[in-house]
Amino acid sequence: MTKSSFDLEELRKDVQLFEAMYPIVVALTQLQELVDDTCLAVWSEAYAAALQVHNYAKASGQGAGLDAVVGEMGQRFARKPRKAKAQEATVTSGGATV
């Protein structure tokens, strides 16, 4: 590469822009992590509350017209057999056993 084909000033501008943007990228990354953590915590709390409602409705809702609701909620909280989970892990990992 010859000196005439290399723009040193452009390189300086690029480095300067990178240095200016880097703290913003770090801050956005940290913010994204906080948002992700908050979403996970909220989902966990909502799931736990819904599970309590399901268990209560299942225990006391017989004959009270809640059978359809309990059945629908039961599908959400039904546990998958271990064999299905193992197959799912194999599929999501591209065929390699996890």
Backbone as numpy.savetxt, mean C-alpha at the origin, in Angstrom:
# Nx Ny Nz CAx CAy CAz Cx Cy Cz
36.26 13.61 -26.94 35.41 14.77 -26.94 36.32 16.00 -26.94
36.03 16.87 -27.78 36.84 18.09 -27.86 36.26 19.14 -26.94
37.10 20.10 -26.59 36.70 21.16 -25.68 35.53 21.96 -26.26
35.49 22.13 -27.55 34.44 22.92 -28.17 33.08 22.22 -28.14
33.04 20.89 -28.03 31.77 20.18 -28.03 31.23 19.97 -26.62
31.96 20.35 -25.62 31.55 20.16 -24.24 31.23 21.52 -23.63
30.00 21.68 -23.15 29.56 22.96 -22.60 29.68 22.91 -21.08
30.76 23.41 -20.56 31.03 23.40 -19.13 30.00 24.21 -18.36
29.56 25.29 -18.92 28.57 26.13 -18.25 27.24 25.39 -18.10
26.87 24.63 -19.12 25.65 23.83 -19.05 25.76 22.75 -17.97
26.92 22.15 -17.85 27.15 21.17 -16.79 27.00 21.82 -15.43
27.55 22.98 -15.25 27.43 23.70 -13.97 25.96 23.99 -13.65
25.20 24.39 -14.64 23.78 24.68 -14.43 23.03 23.41 -14.03
23.35 22.30 -14.69 22.70 21.04 -14.35 23.01 20.62 -12.92
24.26 20.73 -12.51 24.65 20.38 -11.14 23.98 21.31 -10.15
23.93 22.58 -10.47 23.29 23.55 -9.60 21.79 23.26 -9.45
21.14 22.91 -10.54 19.72 22.57 -10.48 19.51 21.30 -9.66
20.36 20.31 -9.86 20.26 19.08 -9.07 20.39 19.39 -7.59
21.39 20.19 -7.23 21.60 20.53 -5.82 20.42 21.30 -5.25
19.76 22.12 -6.04 18.59 22.86 -5.58 17.39 21.93 -5.42
17.26 20.94 -6.30 16.11 20.05 -6.28 16.23 18.92 -5.26
17.42 18.52 -4.92 17.61 17.36 -4.06 16.89 17.48 -2.71
16.98 18.60 -2.00 16.25 18.71 -0.72 14.73 18.58 -0.91
14.24 19.04 -2.04 12.81 18.92 -2.32 12.44 17.45 -2.51
13.27 16.72 -3.23 13.03 15.29 -3.44 13.04 14.55 -2.11
13.99 14.87 -1.25 14.07 14.23 0.07 12.82 14.54 0.88
12.40 15.80 0.88 11.20 16.19 1.64 9.96 15.49 1.10
9.83 15.40 -0.22 8.67 14.73 -0.81 8.67 13.24 -0.49
9.84 12.64 -0.47 9.95 11.22 -0.14 9.50 10.98 1.30
9.95 11.85 2.20 9.56 11.72 3.60 8.06 11.93 3.75
7.52 12.91 3.04 6.08 13.15 3.10 5.30 11.95 2.58
5.75 11.36 1.49 5.08 10.18 0.93 5.09 9.03 1.93
6.19 8.86 2.64 6.27 7.81 3.66 5.26 8.06 4.78
5.13 9.32 5.20 4.16 9.66 6.25 2.73 9.42 5.77
2.44 9.78 4.54 1.11 9.55 3.98 0.82 8.05 3.91
1.79 7.28 3.44 1.63 5.83 3.36 1.39 5.23 4.74
2.16 5.66 5.73 2.00 5.15 7.09 0.62 5.50 7.64
0.16 6.72 7.38 -1.16 7.14 7.85 -2.26 6.33 7.19
-2.15 6.12 5.89 -3.15 5.32 5.18 -3.21 3.90 5.74
-2.07 3.32 6.00 -2.02 1.97 6.54 -2.66 1.91 7.93
-2.37 2.91 8.77 -2.94 2.94 10.12 -4.45 3.11 10.07
-4.93 3.99 9.20 -6.37 4.22 9.08 -7.06 2.96 8.56
-6.47 2.32 7.55 -7.05 1.08 7.02 -7.10 0.01 8.10
-6.04 -0.11 8.87 -5.98 -1.12 9.92 -7.08 -0.88 10.96
-7.26 0.37 11.36 -8.30 0.69 12.33 -9.70 0.43 11.77
-9.91 0.80 10.51 -11.21 0.57 9.88 -11.50 -0.92 9.76
-10.49 -1.68 9.38 -10.65 -3.13 9.24 -10.99 -3.75 10.59
-10.27 -3.34 11.64 -10.52 -3.89 12.97 -11.94 -3.56 13.44
-12.39 -2.32 13.19 -13.75 -1.93 13.58 -14.79 -2.72 12.80
-14.58 -2.89 11.51 -15.52 -3.65 10.68 -15.56 -5.11 11.13
-14.43 -5.65 11.51 -14.39 -7.03 12.00 -15.18 -7.16 13.29
-15.09 -6.16 14.17 -15.87 -6.18 15.40 -17.37 -6.14 15.10
-17.75 -5.28 14.15 -19.15 -5.19 13.76 -19.62 -6.52 13.20
-18.80 -7.13 12.36 -19.15 -8.43 11.78 -19.34 -9.47 12.86
-18.40 -9.54 13.79 -18.49 -10.54 14.86 -19.74 -10.31 15.73
-20.03 -9.05 16.02 -21.22 -8.74 16.81 -22.49 -9.12 16.04
-22.55 -8.73 14.77 -23.73 -9.04 13.96 -23.90 -10.54 13.81
-22.80 -11.25 13.66 -22.86 -12.70 13.51 -23.38 -13.35 14.80
-22.92 -12.83 15.94 -23.32 -13.41 17.22 -24.75 -13.04 17.61
-25.18 -11.85 17.31 -26.49 -11.42 17.81 -27.50 -11.11 16.71
-27.12 -11.26 15.48 -28.00 -10.85 14.39 -28.86 -11.94 13.81
-28.77 -13.14 14.33 -29.59 -14.22 13.77 -31.06 -13.92 14.00
-31.80 -13.95 12.91 -33.23 -13.68 13.01 -33.58 -12.21 13.05
-32.58 -11.35 13.05 -32.85 -9.91 13.11 -32.76 -9.27 11.73
-32.76 -10.07 10.70 -32.70 -9.53 9.34 -31.31 -9.14 8.90
-30.29 -9.58 9.62 -28.91 -9.22 9.29 -28.17 -10.34 8.58
-28.87 -11.42 8.27 -28.20 -12.57 7.67 -27.49 -12.21 6.37
-28.11 -11.42 5.52 -27.49 -11.04 4.24 -26.25 -10.19 4.48
-26.35 -9.25 5.41 -25.20 -8.38 5.71 -24.07 -9.19 6.32
-24.40 -10.06 7.24 -23.38 -10.90 7.88 -22.72 -11.79 6.83
-23.50 -12.31 5.91 -22.94 -13.15 4.85 -21.98 -12.38 3.96
-22.36 -11.15 3.58 -21.49 -10.33 2.74 -20.20 -9.97 3.48
-20.34 -9.58 4.74 -19.16 -9.23 5.53 -18.28 -10.46 5.75
-18.92 -11.61 5.92 -18.16 -12.85 6.12 -17.26 -13.17 4.94
-17.71 -12.82 3.74 -16.86 -13.04 2.57 -15.60 -12.19 2.65
-15.72 -10.99 3.18 -14.56 -10.10 3.30 -13.57 -10.64 4.33
-14.09 -11.21 5.40 -13.23 -11.66 6.50 -12.88 -13.14 6.43
-13.36 -13.83 5.41 -13.07 -15.26 5.29 -11.57 -15.47 5.09
-11.06 -16.45 5.76 -9.63 -16.76 5.62 -9.42 -17.63 4.41
-8.36 -17.33 3.68 -8.02 -18.15 2.53 -7.27 -19.38 3.03
-7.47 -20.51 2.36 -6.69 -21.69 2.74 -5.21 -21.44 2.49
-4.38 -22.07 3.28 -2.93 -21.88 3.14 -2.45 -22.23 1.73
-3.03 -23.25 1.12 -2.62 -23.66 -0.21 -2.84 -22.53 -1.21
-3.94 -21.80 -1.11 -4.23 -20.69 -2.01 -3.21 -19.58 -1.82
-2.83 -19.31 -0.58 -1.82 -18.28 -0.32 -0.48 -18.66 -0.92
-0.11 -19.91 -0.82 1.17 -20.36 -1.38 1.17 -20.23 -2.89
0.06 -20.58 -3.53 -0.03 -20.44 -4.98 0.01 -18.98 -5.39
-0.65 -18.11 -4.62 -0.66 -16.68 -4.91 0.77 -16.11 -4.83
1.53 -16.51 -3.84 2.91 -16.03 -3.69 3.75 -16.48 -4.87
3.53 -17.69 -5.34 4.29 -18.21 -6.48 3.96 -17.42 -7.74
2.69 -17.10 -7.93 2.28 -16.36 -9.12 2.82 -14.95 -9.09
2.74 -14.26 -7.94 3.19 -12.88 -7.88 4.70 -12.74 -7.94
5.43 -13.80 -7.67 6.88 -13.70 -7.70 7.44 -14.18 -9.02
6.59 -14.34 -10.02 7.06 -14.74 -11.34 7.46 -16.20 -11.44
6.85 -17.02 -10.61 7.11 -18.44 -10.69 8.16 -18.93 -9.69
8.92 -18.03 -9.11 9.91 -18.42 -8.11 9.21 -18.60 -6.78
9.55 -19.62 -6.05 8.94 -19.86 -4.75 9.49 -18.86 -3.76
8.55 -18.25 -3.00 8.93 -17.22 -2.03 8.88 -17.82 -0.65
